[in-house]
Amino acid sequence: MSIYDDVNKVTRNIEQIFQRRKVALYALSLDYAARALQDFRSKQAQDTYWINRTFTAVDSVFSDAFFDGNTVGWLIAHGVQYGVYLELANDGKHQSLRTTINQFAKPFLDAAKKLVGG
């Protein structure tokens, strides 16, 4: 076996480790997206952020994870156009999504760092 074969083997191993970590981060992102949505819905069921009149805005909030190249993460968003108004009106007094994201950001980043060894 030549030195080039050894280098190629090490390179493949590093790439496989990197790919496994990305997949693990994606799974973690799916978990946190679900946690965030569940937390939002349980709080908003009691009108924590704004008074529900039709429940359209609450029912349209969604979360998801993404895996795009080397970028992995999660999001939570409104599915109605006036979601921007709900978040920004009255200087953000009734914002729900930023509050939810902020609640889960540090635990997510801590878990992600643990996964990748950082």
CYANA upper distance limits for C-alpha pairs under 8 A (distance plus 0.5 A):
  1 MET  CA      5 ASP  CA      6.72
  1 MET  CA      6 ASP  CA      7.86
  2 SER  CA      6 ASP  CA      7.10
  3 ILE  CA      7 VAL  CA      6.71
  4 TYR  CA      8 ASN  CA      6.56
  5 ASP  CA      9 LYS  CA      6.61
  6 ASP  CA     10 VAL  CA      6.74
  7 VAL  CA     11 THR  CA      6.57
  8 ASN  CA     12 ARG  CA      6.63
  9 LYS  CA     13 ASN  CA      6.72
 10 VAL  CA     14 ILE  CA      6.70
 11 THR  CA     15 GLU  CA      6.75
 12 ARG  CA     16 GLN  CA      6.62
 13 ASN  CA     17 ILE  CA      6.65
 14 ILE  CA     18 PHE  CA      6.64
 15 GLU  CA     19 GLN  CA      6.65
 16 GLN  CA     20 ARG  CA      6.65
 17 ILE  CA     21 ARG  CA      6.73
 18 PHE  CA     22 LYS  CA      6.81
 19 GLN  CA     23 VAL  CA      6.79
 20 ARG  CA     24 ALA  CA      6.62
 21 ARG  CA     25 LEU  CA      6.57
 21 ARG  CA    115 LEU  CA      7.56
 21 ARG  CA    116 VAL  CA      6.80
 22 LYS  CA     26 TYR  CA      6.65
 22 LYS  CA     70 ASN  CA      8.09
 22 LYS  CA     72 VAL  CA      7.59
 23 VAL  CA     27 ALA  CA      6.77
 24 ALA  CA     28 LEU  CA      6.70
 24 ALA  CA    115 LEU  CA      7.90
 25 LEU  CA     29 SER  CA      6.52
 25 LEU  CA     72 VAL  CA      7.12
 25 LEU  CA     73 GLY  CA      8.07
 25 LEU  CA    112 ALA  CA      6.92
 25 LEU  CA    115 LEU  CA      7.83
 26 TYR  CA     30 LEU  CA      6.71
 26 TYR  CA     65 ALA  CA      7.27
 26 TYR  CA     66 PHE  CA      7.52
 26 TYR  CA     67 PHE  CA      6.96
 26 TYR  CA     72 VAL  CA      6.45
 26 TYR  CA     73 GLY  CA      7.23
 27 ALA  CA     31 ASP  CA      6.81
 28 LEU  CA     32 TYR  CA      6.78
 28 LEU  CA    108 PHE  CA      8.37
 28 LEU  CA    112 ALA  CA      7.98
 29 SER  CA     33 ALA  CA      6.50
 29 SER  CA     64 ASP  CA      8.50
 29 SER  CA     65 ALA  CA      5.89
 29 SER  CA     66 PHE  CA      8.20
 29 SER  CA     72 VAL  CA      7.93
 29 SER  CA     73 GLY  CA      5.88
 29 SER  CA     74 TRP  CA      5.68
 29 SER  CA    108 PHE  CA      8.38
 30 LEU  CA     34 ALA  CA      6.78
 30 LEU  CA     64 ASP  CA      6.97
 30 LEU  CA     65 ALA  CA      5.58
 30 LEU  CA     74 TRP  CA      7.30
 31 ASP  CA     35 ARG  CA      6.71
 32 TYR  CA     36 ALA  CA      6.45
 32 TYR  CA     74 TRP  CA      7.62
 32 TYR  CA    104 PHE  CA      7.88
 32 TYR  CA    108 PHE  CA      7.43
 33 ALA  CA     37 LEU  CA      6.76
 33 ALA  CA     63 SER  CA      5.81
 33 ALA  CA     64 ASP  CA      5.99
 33 ALA  CA     65 ALA  CA      6.80
 33 ALA  CA     74 TRP  CA      6.09
 33 ALA  CA     75 LEU  CA      6.80
 33 ALA  CA     76 ILE  CA      7.32
 34 ALA  CA     38 GLN  CA      6.59
 34 ALA  CA     63 SER  CA      7.20
 34 ALA  CA     64 ASP  CA      8.04
 35 ARG  CA     39 ASP  CA      6.56
 36 ALA  CA     40 PHE  CA      6.59
 36 ALA  CA     63 SER  CA      8.07
 36 ALA  CA     76 ILE  CA      7.84
 36 ALA  CA    100 THR  CA      6.80
 36 ALA  CA    101 ILE  CA      7.63
 36 ALA  CA    104 PHE  CA      7.45
 37 LEU  CA     41 ARG  CA      6.60
 37 LEU  CA     61 VAL  CA      8.21
 37 LEU  CA     62 PHE  CA      7.18
 37 LEU  CA     63 SER  CA      6.56
 37 LEU  CA     76 ILE  CA      7.46
 38 GLN  CA     42 SER  CA      6.58
 39 ASP  CA     43 LYS  CA      6.69
 39 ASP  CA    100 THR  CA      8.05
 40 PHE  CA     44 GLN  CA      6.45
 40 PHE  CA     96 SER  CA      7.88
 40 PHE  CA     97 LEU  CA      8.24
 40 PHE  CA    100 THR  CA      7.04
 41 ARG  CA     45 ALA  CA      6.37
 41 ARG  CA     58 VAL  CA      7.66
 42 SER  CA     46 GLN  CA      7.72
 43 LYS  CA     47 ASP  CA      7.36
 43 LYS  CA     48 THR  CA      6.04
 43 LYS  CA     49 TYR  CA      8.30
 44 GLN  CA     48 THR  CA      5.54
 44 GLN  CA     49 TYR  CA      6.67
 44 GLN  CA     50 TRP  CA      7.99
 44 GLN  CA     58 VAL  CA      7.79
 47 ASP  CA     51 ILE  CA      5.62
 47 ASP  CA     52 ASN  CA      6.82
 49 TYR  CA     94 HIS  CA      5.54
 49 TYR  CA     95 GLN  CA      7.03
 49 TYR  CA     96 SER  CA      6.33
 50 TRP  CA     86 LEU  CA      8.46
 50 TRP  CA     94 HIS  CA      6.42
 52 ASN  CA     58 VAL  CA      8.14
 55 PHE  CA     59 ASP  CA      6.45
 56 THR  CA     60 SER  CA      6.63
 56 THR  CA     80 VAL  CA      8.43
 57 ALA  CA     61 VAL  CA      7.00
 57 ALA  CA     78 HIS  CA      7.50
 57 ALA  CA     79 GLY  CA      7.66
 57 ALA  CA     80 VAL  CA      6.66
 57 ALA  CA     83 GLY  CA      7.44
 60 SER  CA     78 HIS  CA      6.63
 60 SER  CA     79 GLY  CA      5.23
 60 SER  CA     80 VAL  CA      7.02
 61 VAL  CA     76 ILE  CA      7.63
 61 VAL  CA     77 ALA  CA      6.10
 61 VAL  CA     78 HIS  CA      4.91
 61 VAL  CA     79 GLY  CA      5.94
 61 VAL  CA     80 VAL  CA      8.46
 62 PHE  CA     76 ILE  CA      6.16
 62 PHE  CA     77 ALA  CA      6.06
 62 PHE  CA     78 HIS  CA      6.99
 62 PHE  CA     79 GLY  CA      7.42
 63 SER  CA     74 TRP  CA      7.78
 63 SER  CA     75 LEU  CA      5.92
 63 SER  CA     76 ILE  CA      4.59
 63 SER  CA     77 ALA  CA      6.75
 64 ASP  CA     74 TRP  CA      6.12
 64 ASP  CA     75 LEU  CA      6.03
 64 ASP  CA     76 ILE  CA      7.11
 65 ALA  CA     72 VAL  CA      7.99
 65 ALA  CA     73 GLY  CA      6.11
 65 ALA  CA     74 TRP  CA      4.50
 65 ALA  CA     75 LEU  CA      6.77
 66 PHE  CA     71 THR  CA      8.21
 66 PHE  CA     72 VAL  CA      6.09
 66 PHE  CA     73 GLY  CA      5.98
 66 PHE  CA     74 TRP  CA      6.45
 67 PHE  CA     71 THR  CA      6.32
 67 PHE  CA     72 VAL  CA      5.06
 67 PHE  CA     73 GLY  CA      7.36
 68 ASP  CA     72 VAL  CA      6.93
 76 ILE  CA     97 LEU  CA      7.19
 76 ILE  CA    101 ILE  CA      8.10
 77 ALA  CA     97 LEU  CA      7.43
 78 HIS  CA     83 GLY  CA      5.80
 78 HIS  CA     84 VAL  CA      8.29
 79 GLY  CA     83 GLY  CA      7.66
 82 TYR  CA     86 LEU  CA      7.00
 83 GLY  CA     87 GLU  CA      6.78
 84 VAL  CA     88 LEU  CA      6.53
 85 TYR  CA     89 ALA  CA      5.75
 86 LEU  CA     92 GLY  CA      8.40
 86 LEU  CA     94 HIS  CA      7.09
 86 LEU  CA     95 GLN  CA      6.86
 87 GLU  CA     92 GLY  CA      6.12
 87 GLU  CA     93 LYS  CA      8.39
 87 GLU  CA     94 HIS  CA      6.76
 87 GLU  CA     95 GLN  CA      4.65
 87 GLU  CA     96 SER  CA      7.05
 87 GLU  CA     97 LEU  CA      7.79
 88 LEU  CA     92 GLY  CA      4.93
 88 LEU  CA     93 LYS  CA      8.12
 88 LEU  CA     94 HIS  CA      8.24
 88 LEU  CA     95 GLN  CA      7.12
 89 ALA  CA     93 LYS  CA      7.52
 89 ALA  CA     94 HIS  CA      7.89
 90 ASN  CA     94 HIS  CA      8.01
 95 GLN  CA     99 THR  CA      7.16
 96 SER  CA    100 THR  CA      6.61
 97 LEU  CA    101 ILE  CA      6.54
 98 ARG  CA    102 ASN  CA      6.46
 99 THR  CA    103 GLN  CA      6.72
100 THR  CA    104 PHE  CA      7.05
101 ILE  CA    105 ALA  CA      6.29
102 ASN  CA    106 LYS  CA      7.98
104 PHE  CA    108 PHE  CA      6.50
105 ALA  CA    109 LEU  CA      6.59
106 LYS  CA    110 ASP  CA      6.50
107 PRO  CA    111 ALA  CA      6.62
108 PHE  CA    112 ALA  CA      6.54
109 LEU  CA    113 LYS  CA      6.54
110 ASP  CA    114 LYS  CA      6.78
111 ALA  CA    115 LEU  CA      6.77
112 ALA  CA    116 VAL  CA      6.87
113 LYS  CA    117 GLY  CA      6.24
113 LYS  CA    118 GLY  CA      5.20
114 LYS  CA    118 GLY  CA      6.71
